[in-house]
Amino acid sequence: MLLRVCLILAIVAGLGVIGVSQFMLRPQIEEIIKVRDDNKAGWDKTQTELTKTKKTLKDTSEKLATTEKNLDETKGQLASTTSKFEAEQKKSAGLAQNIEKLRADLKSASDDLAAWTNLGLRVEQVKSVIDELKTQKDRNEVLVEETKLLADKVKKQARRIVELTSDKQEDPPVPREVRGKVLVVDPKWEFVVLDVGNKVGVPEKGVLLVSRNGELVAKIRVMSVEDQRSIANIMPGWKLKDIVEGDAVLAY
């Protein structure tokens, strides 16, 4: 009987302890549950926002990719447009130059037409006038050549007269050290061009000897003298052989 009473008392005491514990721990448990629920709600909200953010980020990435693609296409179109624009500018500049050239040609043609108009010549007369001018030009050239030939003949005759009438003792002296050679020979007019002149003391009308391999070829008289050149006539009666280019020339 006593054991049963003790057991009952123990049970009652346990229930009391449990009741007290429930009464004291309930607020803490409820607070923990509330914190858990709040945390779960916050977590769910965070997950929802994260999912939404991921979607937004994905959409933004896709839009960015599309924008970059559009930008690349725009850059390509801009480069193409710029190239076409530069080509058109060059073409326009070329056309402007052509226009200016055409204007200049037109002005020149207008000036030429005005000049022809002022001359009082008809178009069909131009050819005959040109032919006449050409004929006159040819005749003038012939006359000039004939005049030159006559002048050369007169000079030659004058030189021959001087040579025939001059006294040998009046020949100007030529320095003994004069040495040169024949550069040019004109057998028709019997004159030669020498590579010596005033610079080494060759005087006008001075007499020189022409030799080849130590033999006398001819005697010449200087008629025109420059610093390093002179022209001489072959003296009549003193042409022993034909003078050739390279023959030696020395003082007489």
Legacy VTK file of the C-alpha trace (Angstrom):
# vtk DataFile Version 3.0
C-alpha trace
ASCII
DATASET POLYDATA
POINTS 252 float
0.000 0.000 0.000
2.799 2.333 0.949
4.561 1.561 -2.299
1.487 2.488 -4.298
1.176 5.743 -2.397
4.830 6.539 -3.047
4.413 5.722 -6.717
1.377 7.975 -6.969
3.213 10.773 -5.224
6.148 10.340 -7.548
3.857 10.477 -10.582
2.088 13.543 -9.266
5.480 15.202 -8.573
6.642 14.349 -12.121
3.500 15.773 -13.611
4.018 18.883 -11.570
7.572 19.200 -12.739
6.468 18.659 -16.357
3.729 21.238 -15.965
6.105 23.755 -14.454
8.627 23.011 -17.204
5.961 23.435 -19.891
4.844 26.677 -18.320
8.382 28.069 -18.133
9.759 26.745 -21.457
6.710 27.456 -23.657
7.568 31.113 -24.294
11.138 30.175 -25.252
9.941 27.366 -27.484
7.409 29.654 -29.098
10.140 32.292 -29.601
12.394 29.665 -31.155
9.568 28.511 -33.401
8.820 32.102 -34.346
12.520 32.757 -35.138
12.585 29.537 -37.166
9.466 30.541 -39.046
10.840 34.037 -39.596
14.134 32.610 -40.780
12.298 30.249 -43.100
10.161 33.071 -44.429
13.291 35.192 -44.879
15.023 32.280 -46.557
12.076 31.672 -48.855
11.952 35.384 -49.661
15.665 35.420 -50.237
15.411 32.371 -52.494
12.556 34.005 -54.386
14.512 37.227 -54.757
17.625 35.252 -55.720
15.651 33.355 -58.353
14.196 36.632 -59.588
17.643 38.227 -59.570
19.091 35.282 -61.497
16.323 35.625 -64.063
16.872 39.371 -64.256
20.613 38.781 -64.604
19.997 36.248 -67.351
17.648 38.619 -69.153
20.148 41.425 -68.726
22.970 39.209 -70.040
20.865 38.269 -73.051
19.992 41.914 -73.645
23.660 42.846 -73.257
24.681 40.166 -75.743
22.014 41.391 -78.139
23.152 44.984 -77.587
26.804 44.033 -78.219
25.773 42.211 -81.369
23.751 45.207 -82.505
26.692 47.436 -81.618
29.062 45.306 -83.711
26.600 45.418 -86.597
26.261 49.170 -86.150
30.058 49.545 -86.127
30.264 47.487 -89.320
27.544 49.578 -90.940
29.263 52.756 -89.738
32.603 51.607 -91.192
30.913 50.701 -94.469
29.076 54.021 -94.535
32.292 55.895 -93.728
34.122 54.069 -96.522
31.331 54.844 -98.962
31.321 58.454 -97.796
35.084 58.775 -98.305
34.757 57.174 -101.740
31.989 59.589 -102.623
34.123 62.477 -101.377
37.025 61.355 -103.578
34.653 60.908 -106.481
33.224 64.343 -105.820
36.721 65.868 -105.675
37.606 64.132 -108.958
34.421 65.435 -110.540
35.224 68.927 -109.285
38.688 68.727 -110.833
37.201 67.485 -114.090
34.719 70.336 -114.040
37.506 72.862 -113.477
39.544 71.287 -116.303
36.523 71.382 -118.594
35.985 75.018 -117.692
39.638 75.799 -118.431
39.457 73.885 -121.733
36.241 75.687 -122.604
37.819 79.059 -121.839
40.898 78.154 -123.893
38.682 77.042 -126.766
36.683 80.252 -126.464
39.882 82.313 -126.484
41.152 80.409 -129.535
37.830 80.934 -131.278
37.922 84.635 -130.450
41.486 84.849 -131.763
40.522 83.130 -135.022
37.499 85.414 -135.289
39.724 88.459 -134.831
42.050 87.229 -137.588
39.185 87.440 -140.034
39.968 84.027 -141.540
37.401 81.430 -142.435
37.961 77.838 -141.432
38.533 76.722 -145.019
41.276 79.353 -145.374
43.297 78.157 -142.398
44.852 75.143 -144.156
45.990 77.177 -147.145
47.523 79.813 -144.841
49.359 77.143 -142.855
50.661 75.522 -146.063
51.843 78.914 -147.299
53.591 79.630 -144.001
55.288 76.245 -144.122
56.445 76.881 -147.697
57.819 80.287 -146.720
59.553 78.762 -143.706
61.218 76.121 -145.912
62.322 78.817 -148.348
63.716 80.915 -145.513
65.663 77.940 -144.162
67.134 77.333 -147.620
68.072 81.009 -147.907
69.671 80.931 -144.460
71.756 77.895 -145.385
72.769 79.470 -148.666
73.696 82.666 -146.813
75.844 80.682 -144.399
77.603 78.935 -147.280
78.242 82.240 -149.050
79.505 83.787 -145.818
81.862 80.842 -145.302
83.103 81.175 -148.878
83.671 84.910 -148.413
85.573 84.316 -145.179
87.622 81.607 -146.827
88.477 83.826 -149.766
89.354 86.669 -147.434
91.631 84.398 -145.444
93.257 83.133 -148.643
93.834 86.712 -149.769
95.396 87.559 -146.429
97.570 84.459 -146.571
98.707 85.220 -150.111
99.409 88.890 -149.464
100.871 88.645 -145.973
104.621 88.719 -145.422
106.104 85.702 -143.690
108.202 87.904 -141.447
105.007 89.365 -139.993
103.796 85.992 -138.688
103.322 86.354 -134.929
105.660 84.151 -132.939
104.347 80.937 -131.376
105.875 79.754 -128.072
108.188 76.813 -128.671
106.560 74.797 -125.888
103.157 74.749 -127.638
102.020 71.169 -128.162
98.559 69.994 -129.094
96.521 67.803 -131.410
93.883 68.001 -134.104
90.326 67.543 -132.806
88.269 68.048 -135.988
89.122 68.086 -139.685
86.990 69.596 -142.467
88.574 68.465 -145.755
85.987 70.355 -147.829
86.801 73.797 -146.424
90.364 72.815 -145.443
90.288 73.925 -141.836
90.985 72.115 -138.548
90.029 72.554 -134.899
92.885 72.307 -132.370
92.890 71.659 -128.610
95.271 74.581 -127.856
94.510 78.296 -127.631
95.269 81.549 -125.812
95.878 79.740 -122.544
99.198 78.332 -123.852
100.053 81.429 -125.919
98.756 80.490 -129.398
98.305 83.808 -131.278
95.850 84.604 -134.033
97.466 84.145 -137.500
100.225 82.139 -135.865
101.704 79.308 -137.941
101.805 75.735 -136.616
103.048 72.442 -137.990
101.005 69.256 -138.182
102.945 66.005 -137.901
102.248 62.312 -137.685
104.776 59.814 -136.374
107.517 62.427 -136.661
106.734 63.302 -140.319
105.432 66.667 -141.517
101.841 66.460 -142.726
100.926 70.102 -143.301
101.409 73.690 -142.225
98.443 75.600 -140.826
97.638 79.202 -139.903
95.497 80.010 -136.856
92.519 82.198 -137.807
90.400 82.120 -134.625
91.583 81.626 -131.036
89.765 80.854 -127.783
91.146 79.988 -124.339
91.519 76.249 -125.008
90.510 75.948 -128.667
91.574 77.410 -131.974
90.613 77.116 -135.632
93.290 77.055 -138.330
93.331 76.926 -142.156
95.603 74.623 -144.134
98.165 76.829 -145.842
98.207 76.468 -149.642
101.106 74.426 -150.932
101.852 72.973 -147.490
99.454 70.056 -147.477
101.752 67.062 -147.865
99.225 64.490 -146.613
95.618 64.468 -145.525
95.258 65.668 -141.949
93.371 63.288 -139.653
92.005 63.665 -136.173
94.675 63.019 -133.549
97.599 64.392 -135.587
100.144 66.259 -133.441
100.423 70.051 -133.576
103.583 71.976 -132.620
105.141 75.424 -132.969
106.680 76.361 -136.320
LINES 1 253
252 0 1 2 3 4 5 6 7 8 9 10 11 12 13 14 15 16 17 18 19 20 21 22 23 24 25 26 27 28 29 30 31 32 33 34 35 36 37 38 39 40 41 42 43 44 45 46 47 48 49 50 51 52 53 54 55 56 57 58 59 60 61 62 63 64 65 66 67 68 69 70 71 72 73 74 75 76 77 78 79 80 81 82 83 84 85 86 87 88 89 90 91 92 93 94 95 96 97 98 99 100 101 102 103 104 105 106 107 108 109 110 111 112 113 114 115 116 117 118 119 120 121 122 123 124 125 126 127 128 129 130 131 132 133 134 135 136 137 138 139 140 141 142 143 144 145 146 147 148 149 150 151 152 153 154 155 156 157 158 159 160 161 162 163 164 165 166 167 168 169 170 171 172 173 174 175 176 177 178 179 180 181 182 183 184 185 186 187 188 189 190 191 192 193 194 195 196 197 198 199 200 201 202 203 204 205 206 207 208 209 210 211 212 213 214 215 216 217 218 219 220 221 222 223 224 225 226 227 228 229 230 231 232 233 234 235 236 237 238 239 240 241 242 243 244 245 246 247 248 249 250 251
